[in-house]
Amino acid sequence: MSADALVLVERDEPIVVVTLNRPKQLNALSEPLMEELVERLAELDRDPAIRCIVLAGSERAFAAGADIGEMAEAGAIDMLYARRVERWDAIRKLWTPLVAAVSGFCLGGGNELAMSCDLIVASETAKFGQPETGLGIIPGAGGTQRLTRAIGKAKAMDVVLSGRFLDAREAERAGLVARVVAREAWLEEAKHVAREIAAKAPVAQRLAKEAVNRAYETTLELGLEHERRLLYLAFASDDAREGLTAFAEKRDPDFQGR
């Protein structure tokens, strides 16, 4: 893959690292970058050899937001027909677990992209924010909704309305970030988490991801009902038979993703 590609893919099966590659623009999320990112992620999502994806930026910035130059020229109908924000939804709906590896700025559409992943591993240098109201617009790829669900109304209002940034530790305390590590360890820790995820049964991981997302989006009663159905479905998998048998036989399981 060309070094000047907008998205770089480094396979280390059963994980893969997908890197945003516009470092001079702080990985501003242009239309071409987002289109290429969704295409690469969709291809990897269909690959049975890949069991977890790490989505990373540079040390200076995961992504500092949307490409403002593009947006400055767009009208309401342009935005409607571009279906731009649907790309964030497409990433959220992937089956394969995604770990966002965040260092430096993670702002606007970049923060929305990180929140579209399943969990965030952050460098102690990370800064999270939704500064859109300072440009006369609002977050539109899930920022007002996912951020509020992650950190609560009061803090989300503060971030969205004042434009202030959350540092990594505050973001972790608030519930946005899963793990915070030293400046030099952010990518290696994200890979470590991805390998832990990839070692588990792929069918169960996909069902568990769906169940947690349902808890995030619905009532407790409906979520519990959905969880039970997914549990019964898991018992129909070869992975469940292998995992339970391996435990009884005191050996490591050999999951095949079936």
Secondary structure, 3 states (H helix, E strand, C coil): CCCCCCEEEEEECCEEEEEECCHHHCCCECHHHHHHHHHHHHHHHCCCCCCEEEEECCCCEEECCECHHHHHCCCHHHHHHHCCCHHHHHHHCCCCCEEEEECCEEECHHHHHHHHCCEEEEECCCEEECCHHHHCCCCCCCHHHHHHHHHCHHHHHHHHHHCCCEEHHHHHHHCCCCEEECHHHHHHHHHHHHHHHHCCCHHHHHHHHHHHHHHHHCCHHHHHHHHHHHHHHHHCCHHHHHHHHHHHCCCCCCCCCC
